[in-house]
Amino acid sequence: MEEEADKTTQDAMTILIAAGEARDECRQAYEAMAAGDMAQAQEKIDAADKKIVEAHHVQTDHIQGVFRGEPQEYSLLFSHAQDTLMTIASEIVTVKNLYKVFSAMDERLKKLEETHE
C-alpha cells in the first residue's frame, strides 16, 4: 500500500510541477503579446503546450495503471493535480485564442500603416 501511495504522490507532484511551468509559460505569452512580440508569445505558447502534454502523459499513465492491474488508492493530492492540469489546459486554449485575435489585429494594423506611408 505504501508503495502505491508513494507512486501516486510522485505522479501528482510531477503533474503539478509540469502544469505550473505551463501556467508560467502562458503568463509569459500574455506579457509578450502585450509588448507586441508575437514571435516570443508563440514560443511561450509552444513551451506551455509541451509542459501540459508532459503532465497529461503522467496522468494518463497513472490512470492506465488501473487497467494494468496496479492497485491504487484515492488521493486528494492526485485529484488536485488533475484539477490543476485541466485548469491550465483551459488557460492554454484561452491564450491560443487570444494569440489568434491579437495576430489578426496586428496584421490589420500593419496593412493600415502601409497604406498611410
C-alpha positions in Angstrom: 0.0 0.0 0.0 2.7 2.4 0.9 4.5 1.9 -2.5 1.3 2.8 -4.4 0.8 5.9 -2.3 4.4 6.9 -3.0 3.9 6.5 -6.7 0.7 8.4 -6.6 2.3 11.2 -4.7 5.2 11.3 -7.1 2.9 11.3 -10.1 0.8 14.1 -8.6 3.8 16.2 -7.9 5.2 15.7 -11.4 1.8 16.8 -12.8 1.6 19.8 -10.5 5.2 20.9 -11.4 4.7 20.5 -15.2 1.3 22.2 -15.1 2.7 25.0 -13.0 5.5 25.5 -15.5 2.9 25.5 -18.3 1.0 28.2 -16.5 4.1 30.3 -16.2 4.8 30.0 -19.9 1.2 31.2 -20.5 1.8 34.2 -18.3 4.9 35.0 -20.3 3.0 34.6 -23.6 0.4 37.1 -22.4 3.3 39.5 -21.5 4.9 39.0 -24.9 1.6 39.7 -26.6 1.1 42.9 -24.5 4.5 44.0 -25.6 3.7 43.3 -29.3 6.3 40.4 -29.5 4.1 37.8 -31.3 7.1 35.6 -32.1 8.1 35.4 -28.4 4.4 34.8 -27.5 4.3 31.8 -29.9 7.4 30.4 -28.4 5.9 30.6 -24.9 2.7 29.0 -26.1 4.6 26.1 -27.7 6.6 25.7 -24.4 3.3 25.7 -22.4 1.9 23.0 -24.8 5.0 20.8 -24.2 4.7 21.1 -20.5 1.0 20.4 -20.4 1.4 17.3 -22.6 4.1 16.1 -20.3 1.7 16.4 -17.3 -1.1 14.8 -19.3 1.1 11.8 -20.1 1.9 11.2 -16.4 -1.8 11.4 -15.6 -2.7 9.0 -18.4 0.0 6.5 -17.5 -1.2 6.7 -13.9 -4.8 6.1 -14.8 -3.9 3.2 -17.2 -2.2 1.6 -14.3 -5.6 0.6 -13.0 -6.2 -1.3 -16.2 -2.9 -3.0 -15.9 -4.0 -4.3 -12.5 -1.9 -1.9 -10.4 -3.5 -1.3 -7.0 -4.3 2.4 -6.4 -6.0 4.3 -3.6 -7.8 7.6 -3.7 -5.5 10.6 -3.3 -6.6 14.1 -2.6 -3.3 15.3 -3.9 -3.7 13.4 -7.2 -7.2 14.8 -7.6 -5.8 18.3 -7.0 -3.1 17.6 -9.6 -5.8 16.5 -12.1 -7.8 19.7 -11.4 -4.8 21.8 -11.9 -3.9 20.1 -15.1 -7.3 20.7 -16.6 -7.5 24.3 -15.4 -4.2 25.1 -17.0 -5.1 23.2 -20.2 -8.0 25.6 -20.4 -5.7 28.5 -19.9 -3.6 27.4 -22.8 -6.7 27.2 -25.0 -7.5 30.8 -24.0 -4.0 32.1 -24.7 -4.0 30.4 -28.1 -7.3 32.0 -29.0 -6.1 35.4 -27.8 -3.0 34.9 -29.8 -5.1 34.5 -32.9 -7.1 37.6 -32.2 -4.0 39.8 -31.5 -2.2 38.4 -34.5 -5.1 39.3 -36.7 -5.2 42.8 -35.2 -1.5 43.2 -35.6 -1.8 42.2 -39.3 -4.6 44.7 -39.9 -2.6 47.5 -38.2 0.4 46.8 -40.3 -1.7 47.0 -43.5 -3.2 50.3 -42.4 0.2 51.6 -41.6 1.5 50.6 -45.1 -1.4 52.4 -46.8 -0.7 55.6 -44.9 3.0 55.8 -45.6 
